[in-house]
Amino acid sequence: MKIEKLKLHIQNNVPLEKIYLKGNKDHIHIIAIGNIFQNMKNIEKQKIIYKPLTKYIIKKKIHAITIETFTIKEWEKKKIKNYK
C-alpha cells in the first residue's frame, strides 16, 4: 500500500488538521492531529484512525501500525518541546 494513497484515504474519512505518515507495508507510523480528539481516551482516538484502515489490514495490505494522536494544542506543545 502506497503511503500517499493511505494518507489520502484517512484524510477523506477523518476530519484532521494534519496527518503525517511514514513507513512501508510492514510498518506504518501515523501522526494524526485534530481537535476531533478533544476529551477522548487514547483507545477512542486510536479507533478513529483504525476504522478507515480496517479493510487494508484485513486484506494484509498493511501489516503493523503505530498511531500517535494529538489535538492541535497538544501538537503545538509537543513541537515546542522537541525543538528545545
C-alpha positions in Angstrom: 0.0 0.0 0.0 1.5 3.3 -1.0 1.8 5.9 1.8 0.3 8.7 -0.2 -2.8 6.6 -1.1 -3.2 5.6 2.5 -2.8 9.2 3.7 -5.5 10.4 1.2 -7.8 7.7 2.4 -7.5 8.7 6.0 -7.9 12.4 5.1 -11.1 11.6 3.2 -12.6 9.7 6.2 -11.4 11.5 9.3 -11.6 15.3 9.8 -8.0 16.1 10.7 -6.0 19.3 10.7 -2.8 17.5 9.7 -1.6 13.9 9.2 1.9 12.6 8.8 2.7 9.0 7.6 5.9 7.2 7.0 7.0 3.7 6.6 6.2 0.8 4.3 3.8 -2.2 4.1 5.5 -3.9 7.0 5.1 -0.9 9.4 3.3 2.4 9.1 3.7 5.2 11.6 0.8 7.7 11.7 0.7 11.0 13.4 -2.8 12.4 13.4 -3.6 16.0 14.5 -7.0 17.4 15.0 -9.5 18.7 17.5 -11.7 15.7 16.8 -9.6 14.0 19.6 -10.6 16.6 22.2 -11.6 15.0 25.5 -11.1 11.4 24.2 -9.3 8.5 25.8 -6.4 7.1 23.9 -8.3 4.0 22.8 -11.1 6.1 21.3 -8.5 8.1 19.4 -6.9 5.0 18.0 -10.3 3.6 16.9 -11.0 6.7 14.9 -7.8 6.2 12.8 -8.1 2.4 12.6 -11.7 2.4 11.3 -10.9 3.6 7.8 -7.8 1.2 7.7 -9.7 -2.0 8.6 -10.2 -3.2 5.1 -6.5 -2.8 4.3 -5.5 -4.6 7.4 -7.9 -7.5 6.7 -6.6 -7.8 3.1 -3.0 -7.7 4.5 -2.0 -4.6 2.6 -0.9 -3.2 6.0 0.9 -5.3 8.5 1.6 -3.1 11.5 0.6 0.4 12.5 1.8 2.8 15.1 -0.6 5.7 15.8 0.0 8.9 17.7 -2.9 11.3 18.0 -2.9 14.9 19.2 -5.3 17.8 19.5 -3.9 21.0 17.8 -2.9 22.4 21.2 -1.2 19.1 22.2 0.7 19.1 18.9 1.9 22.7 19.4 3.3 21.8 22.8 5.0 18.7 21.5 6.6 20.6 18.7 7.9 23.2 21.1 9.4 20.6 23.4 11.0 18.7 20.6 12.9 21.9 19.4 14.2 23.0 22.7 
